[in-house]
Amino acid sequence: MKGDKNENSELKDSPPDNGVQTSQYNSISPPASPVADEEPFSTYFEDKVPIPESENQIFSFRKLWAFTGPGFLMSIAYLDPGNIESDLQSGAKAGFKLLWVLLLATIIGLLLQRLAARLGVVTGMHLAEVCNRQYPTVPRIILWLMVELAIIGSDMQEVIGCAIALNLLSVGRIPLWAGVLITITDTFVFLFLDKYGLRKLEAFFGFLITVMAISFGYEYVLVKPDQGELLKGMFLPYCAGCEPVQLEQAVGIVGAVIMPHNIYLHSALVKSREIDRRNKKEVKEANKYYFIESTIALFISFLINVFVVAVFAQAFYAKTNIQVNEQCNATGSPHTDLFPLNNDTLEVDIYKGGVVLGCVFGPAALYIWAVGILAAGQSSTMTGTYSGQFVMEGFLNLRWSRFARVLLTRSVAIVPTLLVAIFQDVQHLTGMNDFLNVLQSMQLPFALIPILTFTSLTSIMDDFANGWVWKISGSVVILVVCAINMYFVVVYVTSLNSVLLYVLASLLSIAYLCFVVYLAWHCLIALGVSCLDFSSRVRKRPAVLIEEQSEYDS
């Protein structure tokens, strides 16, 4: 409710401490400054969605509908152009064999998103705000910079995906740099849709997801994949005859699906509903409905990803360049030069994927593919911008006007994207996409370790802190995901074949690993490994995390 937005509230039975946060986890909990005098300013949460009352119902569709929105905005990160490119490459390189990896990565993503949603619901703060209050200044700034790098990398893929789609739709008349400028402009327009109501904005995102489902679903129906092979690849965790190329692709799938900035985004989006956090029953209910909504949203995103994998697995697995060249020649395509006359295995990206579909299945397939990519790029660009705003506001405690915040967060990501678009050919972007995937993979620990740390602390989560099952399973999942992505990074660096780059990578790796160890050390203490707290920094004293409900200045 609007009248309550400037009031602080806390979890039931948690006494306030003069507006200043204290925490039993004192080694990473410097006292936060009072927030009572801060001026309100507008944001995505300006008008919170009310939750209907229900009398002792175990499940209510009306309540589920009220909570529906944040999970679908979060799921868009699973459908961005980087994911779509990973899907089509998986199908072209490994056929249906790696669908089980996609399914497993989506399930792991759901479990991680559950932690993010619970943090936002229980504390009333998103992950960046909690990091701002829990970590000392230097680690906090480093953490912010790392997350910003992940957002920039993701945003470059998304904006360039939109530009490629516009290039395909215009038959090459709109160059890459012009497509980037168009995307920047319409993103600014769409981002102000929430001024007309939060539900209208969420409905617009739902429309874009529907466009993707129809576009890629059309391609799926057109190609008619082998359903038996599809189900076998999805539920049989084995990759017969797979070589290093397929193994690297499997690692790439995990890296593309689980994105660091999405953890920060989801923990913020769940703040958009009216929840009395002093009432533990309401908090528990919100956690339940958000988990159901996230499950539905990620199931839909998984199906869309399966459409893309199956299309390229059925039509282009094990195809050679010369075979595709002949097909493009036969249909009079102007893009035959993309496929050299050799017997090398076909390599595709978002641009070449559309061209190949057009060569084999006709121009309609190309244009419908481009529409789907445009919807994926536009929606993920908008959610990426929201991620940038939440991260910057949370870590730096910014209190700027809406336009200034949007302009800054967009500029940080757009400037390098525009430079790439000006100096890079639309037909040769795969190398850059690999680099951006590596960049985002390296940032994963800086989202996964903090979210497990804070959701395991009773001083922050009260009765909703992770139990031992979640602590152990969460630790194993995060360790596996980070190990997989580090393997991906090592494979990429070793492929560069440059001694100078090896030396530079080694130096950066030392600093990188030191910071990861620092975060992991605090995480292990939070998980209950008290023997690591050799400096006796854990204090047994009551704690409270004050919820900020301020409005942003429009």
Salt bridges, closest charged atoms under 4 A:
ASP13 OD2 - LYS280 NZ 3.99
GLU38 OE1 - ARG399 NH2 3.13
ASP47 OD1 - LYS2 NZ 3.72
GLU129 OE1 - HIS126 NE2 3.63
GLU129 OE1 - LYS271 NZ 3.10
ASP155 OD2 - ARG410 NH1 2.67
ASP194 OD1 - ARG402 NH1 3.12
GLU202 OE1 - ARG199 NH1 3.03
GLU202 OE2 - ARG273 NH1 2.83
ASP276 OD1 - ARG278 NE 3.17
GLU285 OE2 - LYS63 NZ 2.65
GLU393 OE2 - ARG405 NH1 2.63
ASP462 OD2 - LYS280 NZ 3.03
ASP463 OD2 - LYS280 NZ 2.58
GLU547 OE2 - ARG277 NH1 2.79
GLU548 OE2 - ARG133 NH2 1.91
GLU548 OE1 - ARG399 NH2 3.29
